[in-house]
Amino acid sequence: MSENNNCPRGQLLLRTLAMPADTNANGDIFGGWIMSQLDLAGAILAKEISHGRVVTVSVQEIVFKTPVSVGDVVCCYGECTRIGRTSMSVGLEVWVKPVATDGVGNRRKVCEATFNYVAIDGDGRPRAINKS
Ligand SMILES: CC(C)(COP(=O)(O)OP(=O)(O)OC[C@H]1O[C@@H](n2cnc3c(N)ncnc32)[C@H](O)[C@@H]1OP(=O)(O)O)[C@@H](O)C(=O)NCCC(=O)NCCS
């Protein structure tokens, strides 16, 4: 995705709160939890686009820029960057809004990635996406 550190790219797909149970050994938020939020966010968009079930087939270029802290509001934004016959690519960004005792801090981008999804039928086989 193109570099833009002022404004999230795409639509808000998911918003949640980073909790103590999601921390790693350093006390920051675990990267695997952030990846899970990204996957959920991308799947929401992929399901909307393909009008049905999807699976994640691969992930590209995941970059963690700065740590996320307990209590941060975690927002996943995304946009579809490619639609193939049965697959889609979704460019995703995670932004956090720190909530401090003295007010709401500036939001910042903490992670970006591209997730690839495949539309599937009831038997789990690739299903053609209707692009109309
Ligand atoms: C995703 C899956 C259905 C694809 O089945 P498949 O028989 O390999 O399908 P195909 O080879 O026909 O490829 C289907 C599409 O996936 C794309 N694809 C396959 N491997 C890919 C990869 N590593 N990265 C990106 N796209 C990929 C193909 O290019 C094709 O896209 P297109 O139709 O738009 O041209 C199958 O591999 C699967 O079920 N994987 C497990 C998914 C899963 O459990 N995910 C985790 C939980 S959601």
The ligand as an ORCA input file, in Angstrom:
! r2SCAN-3c Opt
* xyz 0 1
  C      -7.789    -21.512     -0.777
  C      -8.133    -22.855     -1.439
  C      -9.663    -23.043     -1.442
  C      -7.636    -22.780     -2.864
  O      -7.880    -24.028     -3.443
  P      -7.036    -24.465     -4.740
  O      -7.601    -25.750     -5.225
  O      -5.591    -24.373     -4.444
  O      -7.471    -23.348     -5.756
  P      -6.844    -22.843     -7.102
  O      -5.463    -23.358     -7.348
  O      -7.891    -23.109     -8.145
  O      -6.738    -21.270     -6.863
  C      -7.893    -20.524     -6.552
  C      -7.485    -19.069     -6.487
  O      -6.608    -18.889     -5.387
  C      -5.427    -18.205     -5.823
  N      -4.325    -18.636     -5.016
  C      -3.904    -19.894     -4.797
  N      -2.838    -19.888     -3.974
  C      -2.585    -18.585     -3.688
  C      -1.628    -17.918     -2.885
  N      -0.673    -18.594     -2.227
  N      -1.681    -16.571     -2.809
  C      -2.632    -15.868     -3.461
  N      -3.571    -16.443     -4.242
  C      -3.542    -17.789     -4.346
  C      -5.296    -18.614     -7.285
  O      -4.475    -17.685     -7.979
  C      -6.739    -18.579     -7.721
  O      -7.133    -17.223     -7.925
  P      -8.043    -16.746     -9.189
  O      -9.171    -17.737     -9.340
  O      -8.542    -15.396     -8.801
  O      -7.143    -16.737    -10.389
  C      -7.453    -24.044     -0.689
  O      -6.049    -23.935     -0.876
  C      -7.767    -24.044      0.806
  O      -8.863    -24.443      1.205
  N      -6.796    -23.619      1.615
  C      -7.028    -23.582      3.088
  C      -7.622    -22.213      3.480
  C      -7.666    -22.062      4.980
  O      -7.925    -23.006      5.704
  N      -7.386    -20.840      5.440
  C      -7.250    -20.560      6.861
  C      -8.549    -20.358      7.556
  S      -9.633    -19.208      6.785
*
